[in-house]
Amino acid sequence: MLRRDDPHFGSFGEIYFSIVNPNVVKGWHLHRTMTLNYAVPLGRIRLVLFDARADSPSHGAVEEIELGPERYALVRIPPGIWNGFLGLGSSPSLVANCATEPHDPAEIVRKPPRTTEIPYDWGEISPVSA
């Protein structure tokens, strides 16, 4: 997934895993200082990114990325980017994150999946989305 001698490696804070059930959204969230490094070794997700950084050349852009074993990649998400993911397929997915900092609840900002502040429609999703 990530080596410390990779040119895009920043620092090590923690590694954690998240299970995403089919048709369930986890998001939105944004980290103020932490960089995320996502990979999906099992299952399939749609990762959605939204750049709300006023000084960014991609300000206001939304990007969708499908990840899973058939489309394996490491996605690096810098601080200040809103992100969320939707479980695809018929079985749970495993999202691995090698974060640059240990988890700090004061450093993360959250919004519900159906917020009007992010121009993205998840479509028909499970009512237990979080």
Buried (B, 14 or more C-beta within 10 A) or exposed (E): EBEEEEEEBBEBBEEEEBEBBBBBBBBBBBBEEBBBBBBBBBBBBBBBBBBBBEEEEEEEEEBEBBBBEEEEEBBBBBBBBBBBBBBBEEEEBBBBBBBBBEEEEEBEEEBEBEBEEBEBEBEEBBEEBE
